[in-house]
Amino acid sequence: MTLNEYRELKGIIESNDVIFCYNGYLSQDIIVAVGSMIRGKLSADETKMGVSQKVLYMFVEQAQNITRYSPDQITNDESERMSYGSIAIGTEGDKFYIMCSNRIEKDKVETLRNKLETIANMSPEELKSLYKEKINTEPDEGSKGASIGFIEMARKSTEPIQFDFIELDHEYDCFTLKVMI
């Protein structure tokens, strides 16, 4: 990257009111440290407590999805698993957006797309019902959590979740998710 390209990147970040942006390997330690920084930033800005909690929840949930599901994983000297992806928090008008992106294996795209389309089109009442159903059943096959993360993000979001998949190569697509608070 040239100095000029870096300045252009910085300009794009600033012009989109990004308050936090990270691209690289994420670990649980990084999530905790960044979560603390985000909490401090929102507190300094006197963001309402309920909004701050939702922004922090969305950050943690999206970052954990990267650490659990990104196919780009390494283990450091302390045997800590780290996974590659990107995550950003910014503002649009009076709302916050939280976005994440990582590669995904092509054979997982259709299942995830169907799940997210269903969730994105549900009413608040339907989301609540689905949440109650999922909380009392076994996690989905292949899930490394309780299978409720996307449901909870959709419930807490002030707008329908947005997502897309962009083809990268014969093996992977790029998955991107955006929620608004």
C-alpha positions in Angstrom: 0.0 0.0 0.0 1.3 3.4 -0.9 1.1 6.4 1.4 -1.5 7.9 -1.0 -3.6 4.8 -0.9 -3.5 4.8 2.9 -4.6 8.5 2.9 -7.5 7.6 0.6 -8.5 4.7 2.9 -8.4 7.1 5.9 -10.5 9.6 3.9 -13.1 6.9 3.1 -13.3 5.8 6.7 -13.6 9.4 8.0 -16.2 10.4 5.4 -18.4 7.5 6.4 -18.4 8.5 10.1 -16.5 5.3 11.1 -15.6 5.4 14.8 -13.9 2.0 14.8 -12.6 -0.2 12.0 -10.5 -3.3 12.2 -9.2 -5.7 9.5 -7.0 -8.6 10.5 -6.9 -11.5 12.8 -9.3 -11.4 15.8 -9.0 -13.3 19.0 -11.1 -13.3 22.2 -8.5 -11.1 23.9 -8.8 -8.5 21.1 -12.6 -8.6 21.3 -12.5 -7.9 25.1 -10.0 -5.1 24.7 -11.8 -3.4 21.8 -15.1 -3.9 23.6 -13.7 -2.0 26.5 -12.6 0.8 24.2 -16.0 1.0 22.5 -17.7 1.1 25.9 -15.4 4.0 26.9 -16.0 5.9 23.6 -19.7 5.6 23.8 -19.7 6.7 27.4 -17.5 9.7 26.6 -20.0 10.6 23.9 -22.8 10.3 26.4 -24.6 7.7 24.2 -27.8 6.4 25.9 -27.1 3.3 28.0 -29.6 1.1 26.0 -28.1 2.1 22.7 -24.5 1.6 24.0 -25.4 -1.9 25.2 -26.9 -2.8 21.9 -23.9 -1.5 19.9 -21.5 -3.4 22.2 -23.6 -6.6 21.9 -23.6 -6.3 18.1 -19.9 -5.8 18.0 -19.2 -8.8 20.2 -21.7 -11.1 18.4 -20.2 -10.2 15.0 -16.6 -10.4 16.2 -17.4 -13.8 17.7 -18.9 -15.0 14.5 -15.7 -14.1 12.7 -13.6 -16.0 15.3 -15.9 -19.0 15.2 -16.6 -19.3 11.5 -14.0 -17.6 9.4 -12.1 -20.3 7.4 -8.9 -18.2 7.8 -7.7 -19.3 11.2 -4.3 -19.5 12.8 -3.0 -20.4 16.3 -0.4 -18.2 18.0 2.4 -19.2 20.3 0.0 -19.2 23.3 -2.3 -21.7 21.5 -4.9 -18.9 21.1 -7.0 -19.3 17.9 -7.3 -16.2 15.8 -9.5 -15.7 12.7 -9.3 -13.2 9.9 -12.1 -10.8 9.1 -13.1 -7.1 9.4 -15.5 -5.2 11.5 -16.5 -1.6 11.7 -18.8 0.7 13.8 -20.0 4.0 12.5 -22.9 6.4 12.4 -25.4 7.2 9.8 -27.5 10.2 10.9 -28.6 9.5 14.5 -28.1 5.7 14.2 -25.1 3.4 14.6 -24.2 0.7 12.1 -22.1 -2.3 12.9 -20.7 -4.3 10.0 -18.5 -7.3 9.6 -17.1 -9.3 6.8 -15.2 -12.5 6.3 -14.7 -15.3 3.8 -17.1 -18.2 3.8 -16.9 -21.6 2.1 -19.2 -21.7 -1.0 -20.9 -24.9 0.3 -22.2 -22.9 3.4 -23.5 -19.9 1.5 -27.0 -21.1 0.5 -27.8 -22.3 4.0 -26.7 -19.1 5.6 -28.4 -17.0 2.9 -31.7 -18.8 3.5 -31.4 -18.4 7.3 -30.7 -14.7 7.0 -33.4 -14.0 4.4 -36.0 -15.7 6.7 -34.8 -13.7 9.7 -34.6 -10.4 7.8 -38.2 -10.8 6.7 -39.7 -11.6 10.1 -41.8 -9.3 12.3 -40.7 -8.5 15.8 -43.3 -11.0 17.1 -42.1 -13.7 14.7 -38.5 -13.1 15.8 -39.4 -13.4 19.4 -41.3 -16.6 18.8 -38.3 -18.0 16.8 -35.9 -17.0 19.6 -38.1 -18.9 22.2 -38.2 -21.9 19.9 -34.4 -22.0 19.3 -33.5 -21.4 23.0 -35.3 -24.6 23.9 -33.9 -26.8 21.1 -30.5 -28.1 20.2 -28.2 -25.8 18.2 -28.2 -26.0 14.4 -25.9 -28.6 12.9 -22.4 -27.1 12.5 -23.2 -24.3 15.0 -20.5 -23.3 17.4 -23.0 -21.4 19.6 -26.6 -21.5 20.5 -27.9 -20.7 17.0 -29.5 -17.5 18.2 -27.0 -14.8 17.3 -28.5 -13.7 14.1 -32.0 -13.8 15.6 -30.9 -11.6 18.5 -29.1 -9.2 16.2 -32.3 -8.9 14.2 -34.4 -8.4 17.3 -32.1 -5.6 18.6 -31.6 -3.9 15.2 -33.8 -0.9 14.4 -33.9 -1.9 10.8 -33.9 -5.3 9.0 -30.5 -6.8 8.9 -28.6 -6.4 5.6 -26.2 -8.9 4.1 -24.6 -10.1 0.9 -22.3 -12.6 -0.5 -19.8 -11.7 -3.2 -18.0 -14.4 -5.2 -14.3 -14.4 -4.6 -13.0 -17.6 -6.3 -14.0 -21.2 -6.9 -13.8 -22.1 -3.1 -14.9 -18.9 -1.2 -17.4 -16.1 -1.2 -17.1 -12.9 0.9 -19.9 -12.6 3.5 -20.8 -9.1 4.8 -23.4 -8.3 7.4 -24.8 -4.9 8.6 -27.1 -4.0 11.5 -28.4 -0.7 12.6 -29.1 0.6 16.1 
